[in-house]
Amino acid sequence: MTTLQIEVEDATPVEAVCDGDNLRVRLNDGRVLQAPLWWYPRLASATPETRAKVELSPMEMHWPEIDEDISVVSILRGRKAPGAAPVGRQEQKEAFAALKGIGWEGELDAMREGRT
């Protein structure tokens, strides 16, 4: 039987960036890790400005304004924060309804029809 070993000894983050849906972490050895933001509810609910204020240290990232710590190892192992769950269908419907209520009907129709 073969066992996969993940090299973590030199997995120091040199950059951590959150886009709208994902956390991307670039390591000093060139690897890039990505995890969905819903894995980390505090980070997902933070403002983009708060997400941008990250402190990097060997083996982890820390967001001081929301007291969130995420280790490189946890991302490599696929560990989500306790209670983390993807946005459900109902939340998507509510988001679309909210957009429609502020006059984004044309863009919503284009999204539904795959024109965006």
HELIX and SHEET records of a PDB file:
HELIX    1   1 LEU A   37  TRP A   39  5                                   3    
HELIX    2   2 PRO A   41  SER A   45  1                                   5    
HELIX    3   3 PRO A   48  ALA A   52  1                                   5    
HELIX    4   4 VAL A   72  ARG A   77  1                                   6    
HELIX    5   5 ARG A   89  GLY A  101  1                                  13    
HELIX    6   6 GLU A  105  ARG A  112  1                                   8    
SHEET    1   A 3 PRO A  13  CYS A  18  0                                        
SHEET    2   A 3 ASN A  22  LEU A  27 -1                                        
SHEET    3   A 3 VAL A  32  PRO A  36 -1                                        
SHEET    1   B 3 GLU A  55  SER A  57  0                                        
SHEET    2   B 3 GLU A  60  TRP A  63 -1                                        
SHEET    3   B 3 GLU A  68  SER A  71 -1                                        
END                                                                             
